[in-house]
Amino acid sequence: MATGVAGPVVVVPRRFSLGDDPRVVAANELFDRIVDLVADAGLTPLVVDDPFVALSGVSGLVLPGGGDINPRRYGQVTTAAVYDVNDEQDELDFTLAARAQDAGLPVLGICRGAQVLNVARGGDLQIDLVPGEVPHQSVTAGEVFGWHPLALAAGSRVQAAHDADRIVVASAHHQGIASLGAGLVATGYAADGLIESFEAADGWVLAVQWHPEAPGTSDAVQRAPFVALARRIDSAATSGAAGDGRFL
């Protein structure tokens, strides 16, 4: 268990991948930052490696970034661009996502985590983005992130979380949303039209393709998704019912 302030417990699936691939190293470092941001939002992160961990007393789920989902899960075959596929990681993340949905828990998905949430609902991915006008990953040797603005949909959960219509984010992904899964609604777009955030019409889901935890990100953009999750959990506890809480 990762420890933080005494607050509602939020499950975070552990990262299994090791090695010296810079993308894997970066994902492991960012994982620790995500755990810290969960705690900074007044929540208690519980890092787990068991997909069937008891969810009694758990108030939410955060799915962090990482390597690629096995393409078989969305009906494609692997290519040379696909990296860090780990079936144990997929089993952990997808099982927890399904169980959280069944339990009516709010879920925050970040980068890979957003892709897991999409594929879990029958959506699919662009297996390798064609380089274009928007730097979805760094084009500079030794750098991890590309930086770009994006537009947030008025009235959406993500727009309310940031209290802004446009933000600048750090991205590090070579894949992206191709089509959204059942019950999911796009709420943020990059200038090239790629879906950058989405939410669920049938439960509290906030999914972002970027890395709010990336070094150099403004404090407000770093904290916003985690604070939104904490507010949703607090609202559910106060009301005593799950409800929709669309704007919380």
Backbone as JSON, one array per atom type, in Angstrom:
{
  "sequence": "MATGVAGPVVVVPRRFSLGDDPRVVAANELFDRIVDLVADAGLTPLVVDDPFVALSGVSGLVLPGGGDINPRRYGQVTTAAVYDVNDEQDELDFTLAARAQDAGLPVLGICRGAQVLNVARGGDLQIDLVPGEVPHQSVTAGEVFGWHPLALAAGSRVQAAHDADRIVVASAHHQGIASLGAGLVATGYAADGLIESFEAADGWVLAVQWHPEAPGTSDAVQRAPFVALARRIDSAATSGAAGDGRFL",
  "N": [[0.85, -1.2, 0.0], [0.47, 2.2, -0.8], [1.07, 5.07, 1.1], [-0.68, 7.97, 2.3], [-2.41, 11.01, 2.97], [-5.02, 10.67, 5.4], [-7.73, 9.63, 3.95], [-10.49, 8.96, 1.68], [-10.2, 5.74, 0.16], [-8.46, 4.96, -2.77], [-7.95, 2.84, -5.43], [-5.01, 1.95, -7.18], [-3.64, 0.38, -9.89], [-0.68, -1.57, -9.85], [2.45, -1.02, -11.57], [3.93, -3.34, -13.72], [6.02, -3.54, -15.56], [9.52, -3.6, -16.31], [12.91, -2.57, -17.02], [15.25, -1.01, -19.39], [14.24, 0.54, -21.42], [13.58, 3.79, -22.42], [10.94, 4.74, -22.4], [9.61, 2.99, -20.73], [11.01, 3.38, -18.35], [10.34, 6.08, -17.91], [7.54, 5.84, -17.59], [7.4, 4.37, -15.21], [8.5, 6.19, -13.43], [6.64, 8.26, -13.62], [4.43, 6.97, -12.63], [4.87, 6.94, -9.85], [4.58, 9.65, -9.36], [1.88, 10.0, -9.97], [0.7, 8.55, -7.89], [1.45, 10.2, -5.78], [-0.01, 12.53, -6.44], [-2.62, 11.64, -6.18], [-2.69, 11.31, -3.4], [-2.17, 13.98, -2.67], [-4.56, 15.13, -3.35], [-6.15, 14.58, -1.25], [-6.87, 11.95, -0.96], [-6.46, 8.42, -0.3], [-4.08, 6.5, -1.67], [-4.11, 3.17, -2.81], [-2.02, 0.86, -3.78], [-2.11, -1.86, -5.91], [-1.61, -5.32, -6.87], [-3.26, -7.35, -7.4], [-5.89, -8.41, -9.29], [-8.32, -9.07, -8.23], [-8.62, -7.9, -5.8], [-10.22, -7.02, -2.74], [-12.91, -4.77, -2.95], [-14.45, -3.56, -1.09], [-14.97, -0.8, 0.92], [-13.45, 0.74, -0.75], [-13.22, 3.71, -2.67], [-12.77, 4.64, -5.25], [-11.06, 4.46, -8.48], [-7.94, 4.74, -10.06], [-6.45, 4.64, -13.16], [-3.31, 4.35, -14.39], [-0.73, 5.6, -16.71], [1.32, 3.88, -19.2], [2.71, 1.05, -20.99], [1.75, -0.41, -24.21], [-1.54, -1.69, -24.85], [-2.39, -5.11, -25.39], [-2.89, -5.69, -28.76], [-4.76, -7.57, -29.58], [-6.92, -7.32, -27.95], [-8.49, -5.37, -29.01], [-9.07, -6.25, -31.51], [-6.97, -6.22, -33.39], [-3.76, -6.92, -34.91], [-0.4, -7.22, -33.74], [2.23, -4.82, -34.35], [5.46, -3.59, -35.43], [5.66, -1.18, -34.14], [4.34, -1.39, -31.75], [4.79, -1.61, -28.27], [6.11, -2.82, -25.13], [4.09, -4.62, -24.34], [2.19, -6.3, -22.0], [0.7, -8.94, -20.75], [-0.08, -9.62, -18.18], [-0.25, -7.13, -16.96], [-2.34, -6.04, -18.51], [-4.43, -7.77, -17.76], [-4.71, -7.14, -15.05], [-5.38, -4.36, -15.15], [-7.68, -4.24, -16.86], [-9.46, -5.96, -15.56], [-9.81, -4.69, -13.07], [-10.94, -2.3, -14.0], [-13.4, -3.21, -15.04], [-14.58, -4.28, -12.74], [-14.73, -2.02, -11.12], [-16.54, -0.48, -12.58], [-18.82, -2.14, -12.39], [-19.25, -1.91, -9.68], [-19.98, 0.68, -9.46], [-18.08, 2.66, -9.03], [-16.27, 5.76, -9.17], [-14.0, 6.57, -11.81], [-10.75, 7.44, -12.88], [-8.87, 7.76, -15.74], [-5.67, 7.75, -17.19], [-3.78, 8.47, -19.99], [-2.54, 5.53, -21.09], [-4.37, 4.42, -19.32], [-6.75, 5.7, -20.05], [-7.07, 4.59, -22.57], [-7.43, 1.91, -21.89], [-9.94, 2.08, -20.62], [-11.51, 2.78, -22.81], [-11.2, 0.61, -24.64], [-12.19, -1.41, -23.02], [-14.89, -0.97, -23.14], [-15.54, -1.7, -25.66], [-14.48, -0.05, -27.59], [-11.95, 1.03, -30.01], [-8.46, 1.41, -30.99], [-6.14, 3.64, -32.65], [-3.44, 2.12, -33.9], [-0.86, 3.03, -34.36], [-0.01, 6.26, -34.47], [0.04, 8.51, -37.21], [2.67, 10.71, -37.79], [2.16, 14.22, -37.43], [0.78, 17.53, -37.43], [0.41, 17.97, -34.72], [2.3, 17.44, -31.84], [2.15, 14.58, -30.47], [3.86, 13.01, -29.13], [7.26, 13.41, -28.05], [9.49, 14.86, -30.44], [12.09, 15.21, -30.2], [15.29, 14.02, -29.56], [15.97, 12.21, -26.64], [14.01, 13.45, -25.17], [10.8, 13.09, -23.61], [8.14, 14.03, -23.74], [5.7, 15.57, -25.85], [4.36, 18.81, -26.37], [1.26, 20.44, -26.43], [-1.66, 22.43, -27.26], [-5.16, 21.95, -26.39], [-8.68, 21.64, -26.96], [-11.46, 21.91, -24.79], [-14.66, 20.55, -24.23], [-17.54, 22.52, -23.78], [-19.39, 22.48, -20.76], [-18.63, 19.95, -20.08], [-17.26, 17.32, -18.02], [-14.46, 17.39, -17.84], [-13.91, 19.98, -18.66], [-15.12, 21.44, -16.63], [-13.53, 20.6, -14.51], [-11.08, 21.81, -15.06], [-11.81, 24.4, -15.3], [-11.68, 25.84, -17.68], [-11.57, 26.45, -21.22], [-9.59, 25.83, -22.96], [-6.47, 24.2, -22.7], [-2.94, 23.62, -22.14], [-1.03, 20.77, -22.68], [1.04, 17.93, -21.7], [2.07, 15.34, -23.73], [2.62, 11.86, -24.43], [2.29, 9.66, -26.3], [1.92, 7.13, -28.75], [-0.21, 5.96, -29.78], [-3.81, 6.25, -30.2], [-7.28, 7.19, -29.6], [-9.48, 5.55, -31.74], [-12.2, 4.82, -32.3], [-14.89, 5.45, -30.08], [-15.92, 3.58, -27.18], [-18.96, 1.93, -26.01], [-21.33, 4.11, -24.59], [-19.59, 6.18, -24.09], [-18.4, 9.55, -24.3], [-16.9, 11.98, -26.25], [-14.88, 14.65, -25.06], [-12.76, 16.36, -25.34], [-10.38, 17.68, -27.64], [-7.49, 17.52, -29.74], [-5.76, 19.76, -32.02], [-5.58, 18.39, -34.42], [-7.8, 16.87, -34.48], [-7.79, 14.54, -32.99], [-9.18, 12.58, -30.4], [-8.88, 13.62, -27.11], [-9.86, 13.55, -24.56], [-12.46, 11.95, -22.68], [-15.71, 11.09, -21.36], [-18.09, 9.19, -19.4], [-21.47, 8.46, -20.17], [-23.0, 7.03, -18.5], [-22.08, 6.82, -15.9], [-19.53, 7.86, -13.52], [-16.84, 8.69, -15.13], [-13.7, 9.87, -15.98], [-11.51, 10.46, -18.44], [-8.31, 11.01, -19.7], [-6.05, 11.65, -22.31], [-3.6, 12.78, -22.12], [-0.71, 13.55, -20.0], [-1.17, 14.61, -16.97], [0.49, 14.55, -14.81], [3.05, 15.07, -15.66], [6.38, 16.4, -15.47], [6.88, 19.91, -15.48], [4.35, 20.58, -16.23], [1.69, 22.85, -15.57], [0.72, 23.69, -12.23], [-2.05, 23.83, -11.8], [-3.13, 22.33, -13.96], [-1.95, 19.88, -13.47], [-3.15, 19.09, -11.03], [-5.9, 19.14, -11.47], [-7.51, 16.83, -12.59], [-7.33, 14.98, -10.5], [-8.29, 16.32, -8.28], [-10.9, 16.66, -9.19], [-11.78, 14.0, -9.16], [-11.59, 13.52, -6.38], [-13.52, 15.34, -5.46], [-15.8, 14.25, -6.58], [-15.95, 11.81, -5.21], [-16.29, 12.76, -2.61], [-18.75, 14.05, -2.92], [-20.43, 11.88, -3.52], [-20.25, 10.49, -1.13], [-21.4, 12.31, 0.6], [-24.0, 12.6, -0.39], [-24.85, 10.03, -0.24], [-25.48, 8.39, -2.3], [-24.8, 7.08, -5.57], [-25.47, 8.47, -8.05], [-25.22, 10.84, -10.82], [-23.56, 13.14, -10.92], [-22.45, 14.86, -12.82], [-21.21, 17.36, -13.23], [-19.41, 17.54, -11.23]],
  "CA": [[0.0, 0.0, 0.0], [1.11, 3.52, -0.74], [0.42, 5.83, 2.16], [-0.85, 9.39, 2.08], [-3.28, 11.55, 3.97], [-6.13, 9.78, 5.73], [-8.89, 10.01, 3.18], [-11.09, 7.83, 0.97], [-9.23, 4.87, -0.49], [-8.53, 4.85, -4.22], [-7.07, 1.79, -5.93], [-4.14, 2.25, -8.32], [-2.93, -0.85, -10.24], [0.77, -1.49, -9.89], [3.15, -1.2, -12.85], [4.75, -4.55, -13.72], [7.12, -3.51, -16.52], [10.85, -3.16, -15.91], [13.83, -2.52, -18.15], [15.9, 0.28, -19.63], [13.57, 1.32, -22.45], [13.28, 5.09, -21.82], [9.5, 4.9, -22.21], [9.25, 2.21, -19.54], [11.58, 4.11, -17.22], [9.51, 7.27, -17.68], [6.23, 5.43, -17.08], [7.55, 3.99, -13.81], [8.7, 7.42, -12.65], [5.37, 8.98, -13.6], [3.53, 6.25, -11.74], [5.08, 7.44, -8.49], [4.01, 11.0, -9.3], [0.43, 9.84, -9.91], [0.36, 8.16, -6.52], [1.58, 11.41, -4.97], [-1.1, 13.46, -6.75], [-3.82, 11.08, -5.54], [-2.61, 11.68, -1.99], [-2.27, 15.43, -2.56], [-5.97, 15.5, -3.49], [-6.86, 14.2, -0.03], [-7.28, 10.56, -1.07], [-5.46, 7.45, 0.13], [-3.82, 5.55, -2.75], [-3.85, 1.77, -2.47], [-1.39, 0.26, -4.95], [-2.43, -3.29, -5.84], [-1.21, -6.18, -7.98], [-4.25, -8.42, -7.45], [-7.09, -7.89, -9.97], [-9.52, -9.4, -7.48], [-8.54, -7.31, -4.47], [-11.53, -6.62, -2.23], [-13.24, -3.36, -3.19], [-15.22, -3.03, 0.02], [-14.24, 0.31, 1.52], [-12.74, 1.49, -1.79], [-14.08, 4.78, -3.17], [-12.51, 5.0, -6.64], [-9.98, 3.78, -9.19], [-7.12, 5.53, -10.98], [-5.69, 3.81, -14.09], [-2.21, 5.2, -14.84], [-0.14, 5.37, -18.01], [2.22, 2.74, -19.34], [2.91, 0.52, -22.32], [0.61, -0.64, -25.08], [-2.48, -2.8, -24.65], [-2.28, -6.15, -26.41], [-3.83, -5.34, -29.82], [-5.83, -8.57, -29.72], [-8.08, -6.92, -27.17], [-9.37, -4.53, -29.84], [-9.26, -6.85, -32.82], [-5.88, -5.97, -34.32], [-2.53, -7.7, -34.7], [0.7, -6.37, -33.34], [3.16, -4.31, -35.35], [6.76, -3.23, -34.86], [5.53, 0.03, -33.32], [3.74, -1.74, -30.46], [5.86, -1.87, -27.31], [5.84, -3.06, -23.7], [2.84, -5.36, -24.11], [2.33, -7.13, -20.81], [-0.63, -9.5, -20.55], [-0.4, -9.56, -16.75], [-0.71, -5.76, -16.72], [-3.66, -5.92, -19.12], [-5.41, -8.49, -16.94], [-4.92, -6.35, -13.83], [-6.05, -3.09, -15.44], [-9.01, -4.46, -17.41], [-10.32, -6.56, -14.54], [-10.16, -3.65, -12.11], [-11.85, -1.37, -14.66], [-14.72, -3.84, -15.11], [-15.13, -4.41, -11.39], [-15.08, -0.68, -10.65], [-17.78, -0.12, -13.25], [-19.9, -2.92, -11.79], [-19.47, -1.42, -8.32], [-20.39, 2.08, -9.52], [-17.02, 3.53, -8.5], [-15.71, 6.73, -10.12], [-12.72, 6.12, -12.37], [-9.92, 8.37, -13.62], [-7.91, 7.07, -16.59], [-4.62, 8.63, -17.7], [-3.04, 7.95, -21.12], [-2.9, 4.11, -21.24], [-5.59, 4.18, -18.55], [-7.88, 6.12, -20.87], [-7.22, 3.6, -23.63], [-8.03, 0.73, -21.26], [-11.37, 2.33, -20.42], [-12.17, 2.76, -24.11], [-11.22, -0.76, -25.16], [-13.04, -2.21, -22.14], [-16.28, -0.76, -23.54], [-15.7, -2.08, -27.05], [-13.84, 0.89, -28.51], [-10.67, 0.59, -30.52], [-7.36, 2.38, -31.0], [-5.2, 3.77, -33.76], [-2.34, 1.34, -33.36], [0.34, 3.86, -34.42], [-0.41, 7.53, -35.07], [0.89, 9.09, -38.26], [3.16, 12.03, -37.35], [1.48, 15.34, -38.08], [0.96, 18.87, -36.91], [0.36, 17.98, -33.26], [3.32, 16.54, -31.28], [1.58, 13.72, -29.43], [5.03, 12.57, -28.37], [8.4, 14.28, -28.38], [10.24, 14.59, -31.67], [13.46, 15.58, -29.86], [16.01, 12.92, -28.93], [16.17, 12.34, -25.21], [12.83, 14.02, -24.53], [9.68, 12.15, -23.53], [6.83, 14.62, -23.98], [5.35, 16.65, -26.76], [3.45, 19.76, -25.71], [0.32, 21.02, -27.39], [-2.96, 22.85, -26.69], [-6.34, 21.21, -26.79], [-9.96, 22.29, -26.66], [-12.34, 21.14, -23.91], [-16.06, 20.79, -24.56], [-18.32, 23.26, -22.79], [-20.31, 21.68, -19.98], [-18.11, 18.6, -19.82], [-16.61, 17.09, -16.73], [-13.07, 17.83, -17.9], [-13.9, 21.45, -18.72], [-15.42, 21.91, -15.28], [-12.38, 20.3, -13.65], [-10.0, 22.77, -15.34], [-12.38, 25.75, -15.37], [-11.06, 26.44, -18.86], [-11.97, 25.87, -22.5], [-8.37, 25.38, -23.62], [-5.31, 24.02, -21.83], [-1.75, 23.08, -22.78], [-0.75, 19.51, -21.98], [2.18, 17.1, -22.07], [1.64, 14.07, -24.29], [3.67, 10.88, -24.73], [1.58, 8.47, -26.78], [1.99, 6.9, -30.2], [-1.52, 5.44, -30.14], [-4.88, 7.16, -29.84], [-8.63, 6.68, -29.75], [-10.01, 5.48, -33.11], [-13.64, 4.97, -32.08], [-15.22, 5.35, -28.66], [-16.74, 2.47, -26.74], [-20.35, 2.17, -25.67], [-21.63, 5.0, -23.49], [-18.53, 7.16, -23.89], [-18.63, 10.8, -25.02], [-15.67, 12.78, -26.39], [-14.99, 15.96, -24.41], [-11.58, 17.17, -25.6], [-9.76, 17.39, -28.92], [-6.31, 18.24, -30.22], [-6.01, 20.51, -33.26], [-5.69, 17.46, -35.54], [-9.04, 16.13, -34.35], [-7.68, 13.35, -32.14], [-9.86, 12.66, -29.11], [-7.93, 13.74, -26.02], [-10.52, 13.22, -23.3], [-13.84, 11.5, -22.8], [-16.38, 10.72, -20.11], [-19.15, 8.2, -19.59], [-22.84, 8.95, -19.99], [-23.69, 6.13, -17.58], [-21.3, 6.66, -14.68], [-18.5, 8.89, -13.41], [-15.56, 8.34, -15.75], [-12.94, 10.97, -16.54], [-10.36, 9.85, -19.11], [-7.49, 11.99, -20.4], [-4.97, 11.02, -23.06], [-2.33, 13.43, -21.77], [-0.09, 13.24, -18.7], [-1.2, 15.75, -16.05], [1.57, 14.41, -13.82], [4.35, 15.3, -16.29], [7.15, 17.56, -15.02], [6.73, 21.08, -16.31], [2.93, 20.91, -16.35], [1.27, 23.82, -14.56], [0.14, 23.09, -11.03], [-3.5, 23.71, -11.96], [-3.43, 21.22, -14.87], [-1.55, 18.65, -12.77], [-4.04, 18.72, -9.94], [-7.32, 19.19, -11.81], [-8.24, 15.56, -12.66], [-7.33, 14.3, -9.21], [-9.23, 17.07, -7.44], [-12.24, 16.33, -9.68], [-12.1, 12.68, -8.61], [-11.82, 13.66, -4.95], [-14.8, 16.01, -5.26], [-16.86, 13.29, -6.9], [-16.03, 10.87, -4.1], [-16.88, 13.48, -1.48], [-20.15, 14.29, -3.23], [-21.14, 10.62, -3.39], [-20.33, 10.16, 0.3], [-22.32, 13.26, 1.23], [-25.37, 12.33, -0.84], [-25.22, 8.67, 0.1], [-25.89, 7.66, -3.5], [-23.85, 7.26, -6.66], [-25.93, 9.57, -8.89], [-24.38, 11.09, -11.99], [-22.51, 14.08, -10.54], [-21.8, 15.18, -14.09], [-20.39, 18.58, -13.19], [-18.57, 17.54, -10.03]],
  "C": [[0.87, 1.24, 0.0], [0.36, 4.34, 0.28], [0.34, 7.29, 1.81], [-1.7, 9.94, 3.21], [-4.41, 10.58, 4.21], [-7.37, 10.27, 5.02], [-9.47, 8.79, 2.5], [-10.04, 7.05, 0.18], [-9.51, 4.78, -1.98], [-7.5, 3.82, -4.67], [-6.29, 2.29, -7.15], [-3.41, 0.95, -8.68], [-1.44, -0.63, -10.4], [1.29, -1.62, -11.32], [4.06, -2.42, -12.76], [6.02, -4.42, -14.57], [8.41, -2.96, -15.92], [11.73, -3.12, -17.16], [14.33, -1.12, -18.4], [15.33, 1.02, -20.83], [13.16, 2.66, -21.83], [11.8, 5.31, -21.56], [9.02, 4.15, -20.99], [9.78, 2.91, -18.29], [10.73, 5.33, -16.88], [8.17, 6.91, -17.09], [6.31, 5.04, -15.61], [7.77, 5.21, -12.92], [7.38, 8.2, -12.54], [4.35, 8.29, -12.72], [3.65, 6.77, -10.31], [4.48, 8.84, -8.32], [2.49, 10.94, -9.25], [-0.02, 9.47, -8.51], [0.43, 9.37, -5.6], [0.42, 12.37, -5.2], [-2.43, 12.95, -6.21], [-3.83, 11.48, -4.06], [-2.76, 13.18, -1.78], [-3.72, 15.91, -2.66], [-6.8, 15.09, -2.28], [-7.37, 12.78, -0.04], [-6.14, 9.65, -0.58], [-5.22, 6.44, -0.98], [-3.49, 4.16, -2.21], [-3.32, 1.1, -3.73], [-1.53, -1.25, -4.86], [-1.87, -4.03, -7.05], [-2.15, -7.36, -8.14], [-5.52, -7.89, -8.12], [-8.38, -8.15, -9.21], [-9.43, -8.94, -6.02], [-9.94, -6.88, -4.03], [-11.74, -5.13, -2.44], [-14.14, -2.79, -2.11], [-14.38, -1.95, 0.71], [-13.43, 1.12, 0.53], [-13.71, 2.5, -2.42], [-13.85, 5.14, -4.63], [-11.33, 4.23, -7.19], [-9.27, 4.79, -10.07], [-6.3, 4.56, -11.82], [-4.58, 4.67, -14.69], [-1.75, 4.86, -16.25], [0.79, 4.17, -18.02], [2.34, 2.31, -20.78], [1.62, 0.23, -23.06], [-0.24, -1.82, -24.62], [-2.23, -3.84, -25.73], [-3.32, -5.87, -27.5], [-4.96, -6.35, -30.01], [-7.09, -8.14, -28.97], [-9.0, -5.98, -27.96], [-9.34, -4.96, -31.3], [-8.18, -6.56, -33.84], [-4.71, -6.89, -34.01], [-1.39, -6.73, -34.42], [1.55, -5.94, -34.53], [4.47, -3.97, -34.66], [6.68, -2.02, -33.95], [4.99, -0.27, -31.93], [4.85, -2.13, -29.49], [5.31, -2.15, -25.92], [4.47, -3.7, -23.48], [3.08, -6.33, -22.96], [0.94, -7.66, -20.46], [-1.04, -9.5, -19.08], [-0.9, -8.16, -16.38], [-2.1, -5.54, -17.3], [-4.72, -6.57, -18.25], [-5.73, -7.7, -15.67], [-5.77, -5.12, -14.13], [-7.49, -3.31, -15.93], [-9.96, -5.07, -16.39], [-10.75, -5.52, -13.51], [-11.13, -2.64, -12.72], [-13.27, -1.93, -14.7], [-15.36, -3.93, -13.74], [-15.51, -3.05, -10.83], [-16.38, -0.22, -11.29], [-18.97, -0.84, -12.63], [-20.26, -2.41, -10.4], [-19.92, 0.04, -8.29], [-19.36, 3.05, -8.97], [-16.6, 4.55, -9.56], [-14.32, 6.3, -10.54], [-12.06, 7.27, -13.13], [-8.92, 7.56, -14.42], [-6.95, 8.06, -17.22], [-3.84, 7.9, -18.78], [-3.41, 6.48, -21.38], [-4.21, 3.82, -20.52], [-6.83, 4.59, -19.3], [-8.14, 5.1, -21.97], [-7.82, 2.3, -23.09], [-9.53, 0.91, -21.11], [-12.12, 2.29, -21.74], [-12.29, 1.34, -24.65], [-12.14, -1.64, -24.32], [-14.51, -2.09, -22.51], [-16.49, -1.02, -25.04], [-15.15, -1.1, -28.05], [-12.53, 0.34, -29.04], [-9.7, 1.76, -30.63], [-6.71, 2.48, -32.36], [-3.89, 3.18, -33.27], [-1.0, 2.08, -33.43], [-0.01, 5.14, -35.17], [0.57, 7.96, -36.15], [1.37, 10.45, -37.78], [2.49, 13.15, -38.14], [1.74, 16.64, -37.36], [1.01, 18.94, -35.39], [1.39, 17.0, -32.71], [2.76, 15.7, -30.13], [2.66, 13.0, -28.62], [6.2, 13.42, -28.81], [9.05, 13.87, -29.7], [11.71, 14.93, -31.46], [14.13, 14.42, -29.13], [16.23, 13.21, -27.45], [15.01, 12.93, -24.46], [11.68, 13.01, -24.57], [8.39, 12.76, -24.07], [6.82, 15.58, -25.15], [4.33, 17.53, -26.07], [2.52, 20.37, -26.76], [-0.95, 21.47, -26.67], [-4.05, 21.89, -27.1], [-7.58, 21.95, -26.32], [-10.83, 21.36, -25.84], [-13.79, 21.54, -24.17], [-16.78, 21.5, -23.42], [-19.29, 22.33, -22.08], [-19.84, 20.29, -19.65], [-17.46, 18.53, -18.45], [-15.18, 17.62, -16.75], [-12.97, 19.35, -17.98], [-14.18, 22.04, -17.34], [-14.23, 21.7, -14.34], [-11.28, 21.33, -13.81], [-10.49, 24.21, -15.33], [-11.77, 26.51, -16.53], [-11.58, 25.73, -20.1], [-10.78, 25.33, -23.29], [-7.26, 25.26, -22.58], [-4.15, 23.52, -22.68], [-1.29, 21.87, -21.97], [0.52, 18.86, -22.5], [1.67, 15.75, -22.54], [2.85, 13.17, -24.54], [2.98, 9.59, -25.17], [1.69, 8.36, -28.29], [0.71, 6.26, -30.71], [-2.59, 6.45, -29.73], [-6.23, 6.5, -30.04], [-9.02, 6.7, -31.24], [-11.52, 5.66, -33.06], [-13.93, 4.71, -30.62], [-16.11, 4.15, -28.38], [-18.13, 2.91, -26.32], [-20.49, 3.09, -24.46], [-20.6, 6.07, -23.22], [-18.75, 8.36, -24.81], [-17.32, 11.59, -25.06], [-15.88, 14.17, -25.8], [-13.78, 16.85, -24.64], [-10.9, 16.71, -26.87], [-8.47, 18.17, -29.09], [-6.65, 18.9, -31.54], [-6.14, 19.6, -34.47], [-6.94, 16.6, -35.47], [-8.98, 14.9, -33.48], [-8.41, 13.58, -30.81], [-8.83, 12.63, -27.99], [-8.54, 13.5, -24.65], [-11.93, 12.75, -23.6], [-14.4, 11.2, -21.42], [-17.47, 9.72, -20.43], [-20.5, 8.85, -19.35], [-23.57, 8.16, -18.91], [-22.9, 5.89, -16.3], [-20.2, 7.71, -14.66], [-17.17, 8.32, -13.92], [-14.95, 9.63, -16.3], [-11.66, 10.37, -17.12], [-9.63, 10.91, -19.91], [-6.33, 11.28, -21.07], [-3.61, 11.59, -22.69], [-1.85, 13.0, -20.38], [-0.14, 14.46, -17.79], [-0.04, 15.72, -15.06], [2.95, 14.73, -14.38], [5.07, 16.5, -15.7], [7.02, 18.71, -16.01], [5.29, 21.48, -16.56], [2.56, 21.9, -15.25], [0.6, 23.11, -13.39], [-1.36, 22.86, -11.19], [-3.87, 22.53, -12.84], [-3.02, 19.89, -14.25], [-2.64, 18.18, -11.82], [-5.49, 18.5, -10.38], [-8.02, 17.83, -11.88], [-8.36, 14.86, -11.32], [-8.27, 14.99, -8.23], [-10.67, 16.77, -7.87], [-12.69, 14.97, -9.14], [-12.41, 12.77, -7.12], [-13.16, 14.33, -4.66], [-15.96, 15.08, -5.55], [-17.05, 12.3, -5.75], [-16.68, 11.52, -2.89], [-18.36, 13.71, -1.7], [-20.97, 13.02, -3.05], [-21.3, 10.23, -1.92], [-21.34, 11.05, 1.01], [-23.77, 12.95, 0.89], [-25.84, 10.95, -0.45], [-25.66, 7.85, -1.08], [-24.9, 7.98, -4.6], [-24.24, 8.44, -7.53], [-25.03, 9.75, -10.1], [-23.26, 12.06, -11.67], [-21.75, 14.62, -11.72], [-20.84, 16.35, -13.98], [-19.49, 18.63, -11.97], [-17.23, 16.88, -10.33]]
}
